Amino acid sequence: MELDWLLAPPLPDAVPRQRLLYHRLREAILAGRLAPGTRLPASRQLAQSLAIARNTVLFAYEQLLSEGCLLADRQGTRVAPLALGAMTQRAETTPAAPLQLSTRAAAALQPGPVRETAALPFAPGTPDYGAFPFRAWRACLERAWREAGWRQLGYAAHGGDPDLRQALASHLTTVRGLAVSPEQVVITSGTQAALDLCARLLADNGDTVWVENPGYFAARVAYGLAGLAIHDVAVDGEGLAPTKADWRDQPPRLVMITPSHQYPTGRVMSLARRLTLIERARRCGAWIIEDDYDSEFRRAGPAPPALFGLQPDAPVVYVGTFSKTLYPGLRLGYLVLPKAIAADFTLAAAQATRAGQGIEQRALADFMARGSYTAHLRKMRSRYAARQAALRAALRQTLGAEIEISGGEAGLHLVLWLPPEVKDTEVAARAAKLGLAPRPLSAYARPPVACNGLVLGYGNLEEARAMEAVRRLALAIHGDGAV
């Protein structure tokens, strides 16, 4: 049998001959070029024919024998009967179905931001990485590694590291007035993981979830992949604004809101509307998922009271993250649960997922206990306030005092509203060519809601660079050419 083609050029670089021989024999068998029952040359004969070492052939044969591609007996080595001929015949007469995601996944996926734009001016949701307290954080990590035991190297404890849960409970009690115990806190791998747990543990397949429109599209993905029916509810100047028809025709099981700084418009939900939402949710057996993603960076006075804790045993789950306050790559967030479900939810979450990051959790607990987290927040709150002020001044000086800006009460972004004749998607495309990364507001909305504006992140925009960045943005808005 002529098998010279097994090692014929082209030969890939850095691939051992024994691996190459194995792969080419395997491909020939699975493709049917070596038919079932075909006898292969003895190892000595094939090695001599290909001018290679016999051990190279033995390796390939032994690997294929272990996989069931070859059979060996006293008569020699032959190709195993894998019924490939029947498979090939069916493939010729019946085209294979295309490889694709599930219908649920395809429907849930939304166009996402290009992550590489995070370092560009106006990229939303990007903190100031240069101001991160590397030395203090590194010291906490080193202590965590020195003191690490089997617990930190295995899966995380149910609910998360006990010290971190205690530190978070104390922080939320002091800063947000939530008065929670460590047992009510569950550490998650970021906000997305927290939303996924809520979707799977608080709702059943096919249940309805209300989301803000415009709103946080990553939440839509989490809920869609969990098999929930997504219902868009419009947002007005006070946040989520459900109508009587929404309550009557689309009663929710989950209501997802960002009340302290609506994402992305920045609207703040009034106290009256918060209380009304809690009452209506009680009546229809719904859970409110309160995403308090950036209230740590409040500008004017204390943050408005969270829905969680406004009323005893309110059906509210509070979601928080360290992505904005520290850095996104940390991938740590948390849930705060009502006492009535805390124990069962924590147990179910531990059974549904296998949390890790034990070292990082221990380091973060140490970071908070030493006061480094509070000091960092205080520093960044002042820095971001100055950057927002510089951006506002540059926008009004360059584009005119009559422009409409919203979203300045908290967080790391502003919304610049555009006139109808200036399409935000076109402006964003022109801005990208000028080295900017604003996001079109319309990308967050679903019909029939129409939004036209730009989401301008300022977390990574130094005050000294604000005017120059806004001048380039003005060129993109007016449709001018390159700078």
ZAMARGU-4260 file (C-alpha; in steps of 0.2 Angstrom, whole numbers, plus 5000, padded with zeros to 4 digits):
<rodrens>
0) 5000/5000/5000 | 5007/5017/4995 | 5006/5029/5010 | 5019/5041/5005 | 5006/5055/5006
5) 5005/5053/5025 | 5021/5064/5027 | 5020/5074/5011 | 5022/5093/5011 | 5016/5105/5017
10) 5023/5100/5034 | 5018/5111/5048 | 5031/5119/5058 | 5035/5113/5076 | 5024/5098/5075
15) 5032/5081/5079 | 5032/5068/5066 | 5023/5056/5077 | 5009/5068/5080 | 5008/5073/5061
20) 5007/5054/5056 | 4994/5051/5069 | 4983/5066/5063 | 4985/5062/5045 | 4980/5044/5048
25) 4965/5049/5058 | 4959/5061/5046 | 4960/5048/5032 | 4951/5036/5042 | 4937/5048/5047
30) 4935/5055/5029 | 4934/5037/5022 | 4950/5038/5012 | 4955/5023/5022 | 4940/5012/5021
35) 4935/5000/5035 | 4944/4984/5035 | 4959/4991/5026 | 4975/4983/5032 | 4989/4995/5036
40) 5007/4990/5034 | 5017/4983/5048 | 5026/4996/5059 | 5043/4992/5052 | 5037/4992/5034
45) 5029/5009/5036 | 5043/5016/5045 | 5055/5010/5031 | 5044/5017/5018 | 5042/5034/5026
50) 5060/5035/5031 | 5056/5038/5049 | 5059/5029/5066 | 5048/5014/5070 | 5044/5022/5087
55) 5035/5036/5077 | 5024/5023/5068 | 5021/5014/5084 | 5015/5030/5093 | 5002/5034/5079
60) 4996/5016/5079 | 4994/5014/5098 | 4985/5031/5099 | 4973/5026/5085 | 4970/5009/5093
65) 4966/5017/5110 | 4953/5028/5101 | 4945/5014/5092 | 4950/5019/5074 | 4961/5004/5072
70) 4960/4986/5076 | 4974/4974/5079 | 4975/4955/5079 | 4987/4941/5073 | 4983/4946/5055
75) 4989/4963/5058 | 4982/4981/5060 | 4967/4986/5050 | 4955/5001/5050 | 4940/4998/5062
80) 4922/4997/5055 | 4916/5014/5059 | 4901/5014/5047 | 4908/5030/5039 | 4902/5024/5022
85) 4884/5025/5027 | 4887/5042/5036 | 4895/5049/5020 | 4880/5043/5009 | 4867/5051/5021
90) 4877/5067/5020 | 4877/5067/5001 | 4858/5065/5001 | 4853/5074/5016 | 4862/5091/5019
95) 4867/5093/5037 | 4859/5106/5048 | 4869/5122/5050 | 4878/5124/5066 | 4870/5138/5076
100) 4865/5144/5094 | 4848/5139/5101 | 4834/5150/5097 | 4833/5157/5114 | 4852/5162/5113
105) 4850/5170/5096 | 4835/5180/5101 | 4844/5186/5117 | 4860/5192/5110 | 4861/5210/5107
110) 4875/5221/5098 | 4888/5224/5111 | 4901/5238/5113 | 4918/5235/5106 | 4929/5232/5121
115) 4944/5239/5113 | 4937/5257/5114 | 4938/5257/5133 | 4953/5268/5134 | 4946/5281/5121
120) 4938/5297/5127 | 4920/5296/5130 | 4919/5277/5132 | 4905/5274/5144 | 4907/5264/5160
125) 4926/5266/5161 | 4934/5271/5177 | 4951/5280/5179 | 4963/5265/5179 | 4977/5276/5182
130) 4970/5282/5199 | 4968/5264/5205 | 4978/5261/5222 | 4989/5248/5216 | 5001/5248/5231
135) 4987/5246/5244 | 4978/5232/5233 | 4994/5223/5230 | 4998/5223/5248 | 4981/5215/5252
140) 4984/5202/5238 | 5001/5197/5246 | 4993/5196/5263 | 4979/5185/5256 | 4991/5173/5248
145) 5002/5172/5263 | 4987/5167/5274 | 4979/5157/5261 | 4973/5139/5266 | 4963/5126/5257
150) 4947/5136/5258 | 4954/5150/5247 | 4961/5137/5234 | 4945/5128/5232 | 4928/5134/5228
155) 4922/5149/5238 | 4911/5146/5253 | 4893/5147/5251 | 4888/5165/5248 | 4906/5171/5247
160) 4920/5174/5259 | 4913/5177/5276 | 4925/5192/5280 | 4920/5200/5263 | 4901/5197/5267
165) 4904/5205/5284 | 4914/5220/5277 | 4900/5223/5263 | 4886/5222/5276 | 4895/5235/5287
170) 4898/5246/5271 | 4880/5245/5265 | 4873/5249/5282 | 4884/5264/5284 | 4884/5271/5266
175) 4867/5266/5259 | 4857/5263/5276 | 4852/5246/5271 | 4854/5238/5289 | 4858/5221/5282
180) 4867/5206/5290 | 4881/5196/5282 | 4869/5181/5279 | 4859/5192/5267 | 4874/5195/5256
185) 4879/5184/5242 | 4895/5187/5232 | 4894/5185/5213 | 4906/5185/5199 | 4900/5202/5193
190) 4883/5210/5189 | 4879/5198/5175 | 4881/5183/5186 | 4870/5191/5199 | 4856/5194/5186
195) 4858/5177/5180 | 4855/5170/5197 | 4840/5181/5200 | 4832/5175/5183 | 4835/5157/5187
200) 4831/5157/5206 | 4817/5169/5207 | 4807/5166/5191 | 4802/5151/5180 | 4804/5148/5162
205) 4792/5159/5152 | 4789/5171/5166 | 4789/5190/5161 | 4802/5201/5166 | 4801/5220/5164
210) 4816/5230/5158 | 4819/5248/5156 | 4818/5256/5139 | 4830/5263/5135 | 4840/5252/5147
215) 4855/5240/5151 | 4855/5228/5136 | 4867/5215/5145 | 4852/5212/5157 | 4841/5208/5142
220) 4854/5195/5137 | 4854/5187/5154 | 4835/5186/5156 | 4833/5180/5138 | 4846/5166/5140
225) 4836/5161/5156 | 4821/5159/5146 | 4811/5174/5152 | 4799/5184/5141 | 4806/5202/5140
230) 4794/5216/5141 | 4800/5234/5138 | 4793/5247/5149 | 4796/5266/5144 | 4807/5277/5155
235) 4802/5296/5159 | 4810/5309/5169 | 4807/5299/5185 | 4813/5282/5179 | 4803/5267/5175
240) 4785/5272/5170 | 4773/5257/5168 | 4756/5261/5162 | 4740/5252/5168 | 4741/5242/5152
245) 4758/5236/5157 | 4751/5230/5174 | 4735/5222/5166 | 4742/5214/5150 | 4760/5210/5155
250) 4760/5206/5174 | 4779/5204/5179 | 4787/5191/5189 | 4803/5201/5189 | 4805/5220/5187
255) 4823/5226/5183 | 4827/5244/5187 | 4841/5256/5190 | 4832/5269/5200 | 4847/5279/5208
260) 4854/5283/5191 | 4844/5276/5177 | 4855/5267/5164 | 4858/5276/5152 | 4848/5292/5154
265) 4853/5296/5171 | 4835/5299/5177 | 4832/5297/5196 | 4816/5288/5202 | 4806/5298/5214
270) 4802/5292/5231 | 4783/5291/5227 | 4786/5281/5212 | 4798/5269/5222 | 4784/5266/5235
275) 4771/5263/5222 | 4782/5251/5212 | 4785/5241/5228 | 4766/5240/5232 | 4761/5235/5215
280) 4775/5222/5215 | 4768/5215/5231 | 4750/5213/5224 | 4756/5204/5208 | 4769/5193/5216
285) 4784/5201/5207 | 4802/5203/5213 | 4811/5220/5210 | 4829/5218/5205 | 4837/5235/5210
290) 4853/5237/5201 | 4863/5251/5211 | 4878/5250/5199 | 4885/5268/5202 | 4877/5277/5217
295) 4894/5277/5226 | 4898/5292/5214 | 4884/5303/5220 | 4887/5322/5215 | 4874/5332/5225
300) 4871/5326/5242 | 4867/5308/5248 | 4861/5295/5236 | 4842/5293/5236 | 4836/5279/5247
305) 4837/5262/5240 | 4820/5252/5237 | 4828/5238/5247 | 4824/5242/5265 | 4811/5256/5261
310) 4798/5244/5268 | 4799/5229/5279 | 4801/5213/5269 | 4799/5222/5252 | 4801/5210/5237
315) 4817/5218/5232 | 4834/5211/5228 | 4848/5223/5228 | 4863/5221/5216 | 4880/5230/5217
320) 4896/5228/5209 | 4915/5233/5211 | 4917/5235/5192 | 4915/5254/5193 | 4922/5258/5210
325) 4938/5247/5208 | 4940/5239/5191 | 4930/5228/5179 | 4943/5214/5178 | 4940/5210/5196
330) 4924/5202/5192 | 4916/5203/5209 | 4898/5209/5213 | 4885/5205/5226 | 4867/5203/5230
335) 4858/5208/5245 | 4843/5197/5249 | 4827/5199/5260 | 4829/5189/5276 | 4814/5178/5271
340) 4824/5170/5256 | 4842/5173/5260 | 4846/5156/5267 | 4837/5146/5253 | 4844/5158/5239
345) 4862/5156/5246 | 4861/5137/5246 | 4853/5136/5228 | 4866/5148/5222 | 4880/5137/5228
350) 4872/5122/5220 | 4869/5131/5204 | 4887/5138/5202 | 4904/5135/5209 | 4911/5151/5214
355) 4929/5154/5215 | 4941/5169/5217 | 4944/5165/5235 | 4960/5175/5236 | 4953/5190/5228
360) 4938/5190/5239 | 4949/5188/5255 | 4960/5203/5248 | 4945/5214/5245 | 4939/5210/5263
365) 4956/5216/5269 | 4955/5231/5258 | 4938/5236/5265 | 4943/5232/5283 | 4958/5244/5282
370) 4948/5258/5276 | 4957/5258/5259 | 4940/5256/5249 | 4932/5270/5258 | 4947/5281/5255
375) 4948/5277/5237 | 4929/5280/5235 | 4931/5297/5243 | 4946/5302/5231 | 4937/5296/5215
380) 4921/5304/5220 | 4930/5321/5220 | 4940/5317/5204 | 4925/5312/5194 | 4915/5327/5200
385) 4929/5338/5193 | 4929/5329/5177 | 4911/5330/5174 | 4911/5349/5178 | 4925/5351/5165
390) 4916/5341/5152 | 4900/5351/5155 | 4909/5367/5153 | 4917/5361/5137 | 4901/5355/5130
395) 4892/5372/5133 | 4906/5382/5127 | 4908/5373/5111 | 4890/5368/5107 | 4881/5382/5115
400) 4872/5384/5132 | 4855/5378/5125 | 4861/5360/5123 | 4852/5347/5134 | 4862/5336/5145
405) 4856/5323/5158 | 4863/5310/5170 | 4874/5321/5180 | 4868/5316/5197 | 4879/5301/5199
410) 4890/5289/5189 | 4903/5291/5176 | 4893/5297/5161 | 4882/5311/5154 | 4869/5310/5140
415) 4870/5323/5127 | 4853/5324/5118 | 4854/5328/5099 | 4841/5336/5088 | 4831/5324/5077
420) 4840/5329/5061 | 4857/5324/5068 | 4857/5305/5069 | 4867/5298/5084 | 4872/5282/5075
425) 4880/5293/5062 | 4888/5304/5074 | 4896/5290/5084 | 4903/5282/5068 | 4911/5299/5063
430) 4917/5301/5081 | 4926/5284/5080 | 4936/5289/5065 | 4942/5304/5076 | 4948/5293/5090
435) 4932/5295/5101 | 4921/5282/5108 | 4904/5289/5113 | 4889/5277/5112 | 4873/5281/5102
440) 4858/5282/5114 | 4847/5274/5102 | 4857/5258/5103 | 4850/5256/5121 | 4831/5258/5115
445) 4819/5247/5108 | 4804/5252/5097 | 4792/5261/5099 | 4804/5271/5110 | 4815/5283/5100
450) 4830/5291/5108 | 4843/5302/5100 | 4859/5307/5109 | 4876/5302/5114 | 4882/5293/5130
455) 4898/5301/5135 | 4909/5293/5148 | 4921/5304/5157 | 4928/5292/5170 | 4944/5291/5159
460) 4944/5309/5153 | 4956/5321/5162 | 4950/5339/5164 | 4964/5345/5154 | 4959/5335/5139
465) 4940/5338/5140 | 4940/5354/5128 | 4951/5345/5115 | 4940/5330/5115 | 4924/5340/5114
470) 4930/5350/5099 | 4933/5333/5090 | 4916/5328/5095 | 4909/5344/5088 | 4916/5340/5071
475) 4908/5323/5072 | 4891/5331/5077 | 4892/5344/5063 | 4898/5331/5050 | 4914/5340/5046
480) 4930/5331/5040 | 4945/5325/5049 | 4953/5336/5063
</rodrens>
